[in-house]
């Protein structure tokens, strides 16, 4: 029976294979620089290299985000209400809310 790989081993195996394949395809792009076989403009080259750099930046950002420490969930807090403000007592002429009596009601 085959030994099960750890998460690290799986990552290293897949990352090695996928990086090697990406590098091989990038290497093949150099062949397109042959002006005896291909016709292109500086704009073509700029767009091609720009797309590659953009994708590399996206991959880097995903890894950087994944490696940041996870933040603990924040406790609920009302916004726009000062923390030290004492609750206001209702005035005598204020009408009670619907269903509000002088006696306390259970939930």
C-alpha positions as CSV (number, residue, x, y, z in Angstrom):
1,X,0.0,0.0,0.0
2,X,1.3,3.5,-0.9
3,X,2.3,5.8,2.0
4,X,0.0,8.8,2.3
5,X,1.8,12.1,1.6
6,X,1.7,14.9,4.2
7,X,0.3,18.3,3.2
8,X,3.8,19.6,2.8
9,X,4.9,16.7,0.6
10,X,1.8,17.2,-1.6
11,X,2.5,20.9,-1.9
12,X,6.2,20.4,-2.8
13,X,5.3,17.7,-5.4
14,X,2.6,19.7,-7.1
15,X,4.5,23.0,-6.8
16,X,7.6,21.5,-8.3
17,X,5.7,20.0,-11.3
18,X,3.6,23.0,-12.0
19,X,6.5,25.5,-11.7
20,X,8.6,23.3,-14.0
21,X,5.8,23.3,-16.6
22,X,5.3,27.0,-16.3
23,X,9.0,27.6,-16.8
24,X,9.1,25.4,-19.8
25,X,6.3,27.3,-21.5
26,X,7.9,30.6,-20.6
27,X,11.2,29.3,-22.1
28,X,9.3,28.4,-25.3
29,X,8.1,32.1,-25.6
30,X,11.7,33.0,-26.3
31,X,11.5,31.1,-29.6
32,X,8.9,33.7,-30.8
33,X,11.6,36.4,-30.8
34,X,13.0,34.9,-34.0
35,X,12.3,37.5,-36.6
36,X,13.2,35.1,-39.4
37,X,10.0,33.2,-38.5
38,X,7.7,35.7,-36.9
39,X,6.6,39.3,-37.3
40,X,5.6,41.3,-34.2
41,X,5.6,44.8,-32.9
42,X,7.0,46.3,-29.7
43,X,3.3,46.5,-28.5
44,X,2.9,42.8,-28.9
45,X,6.0,42.2,-26.7
46,X,4.8,44.7,-24.1
47,X,1.4,43.1,-23.9
48,X,2.8,39.6,-23.7
49,X,5.3,40.5,-21.0
50,X,2.8,42.6,-19.1
51,X,0.3,39.7,-19.0
52,X,3.0,37.4,-17.6
53,X,4.1,39.9,-15.0
54,X,0.4,40.5,-14.0
55,X,-0.2,36.8,-13.5
56,X,3.0,36.4,-11.4
57,X,1.9,39.4,-9.2
58,X,-1.5,37.7,-8.7
59,X,0.0,34.4,-7.7
60,X,2.4,36.2,-5.3
61,X,-0.5,38.1,-3.7
62,X,-2.5,34.9,-3.2
63,X,0.5,33.3,-1.4
64,X,1.2,36.5,0.6
65,X,-2.4,36.7,1.8
66,X,-2.5,33.0,2.7
67,X,0.6,33.3,4.8
68,X,-0.6,36.3,6.9
69,X,-1.7,35.4,10.4
70,X,-5.4,34.9,10.7
71,X,-7.2,37.6,12.6
72,X,-9.5,36.5,15.4
73,X,-13.1,37.4,14.8
74,X,-14.0,40.7,16.3
75,X,-16.7,41.0,19.0
76,X,-19.9,42.8,18.0
77,X,-19.8,46.6,18.7
78,X,-22.3,49.3,17.9
79,X,-20.9,51.9,15.5
80,X,-21.3,55.6,16.0
81,X,-22.1,55.3,19.7
82,X,-19.5,56.6,22.1
83,X,-18.4,53.8,24.5
84,X,-18.5,55.9,27.7
85,X,-21.9,57.5,27.1
86,X,-24.4,56.7,29.8
87,X,-27.8,55.5,28.7
88,X,-30.4,58.2,28.6
89,X,-33.3,57.8,31.0
90,X,-36.7,58.3,29.4
91,X,-38.5,61.5,30.3
92,X,-41.9,61.3,32.1
93,X,-43.8,62.7,29.1
94,X,-42.2,60.2,26.7
95,X,-44.7,57.6,25.5
96,X,-43.7,54.0,26.3
97,X,-43.0,51.7,23.4
98,X,-45.8,49.5,22.3
99,X,-46.2,46.6,24.7
100,X,-44.1,48.3,27.3
101,X,-45.6,48.2,30.8
102,X,-44.4,49.4,34.2
103,X,-43.8,45.7,35.0
104,X,-40.8,43.9,33.6
105,X,-41.8,41.2,31.0
106,X,-39.7,38.1,30.4
107,X,-38.3,37.6,27.0
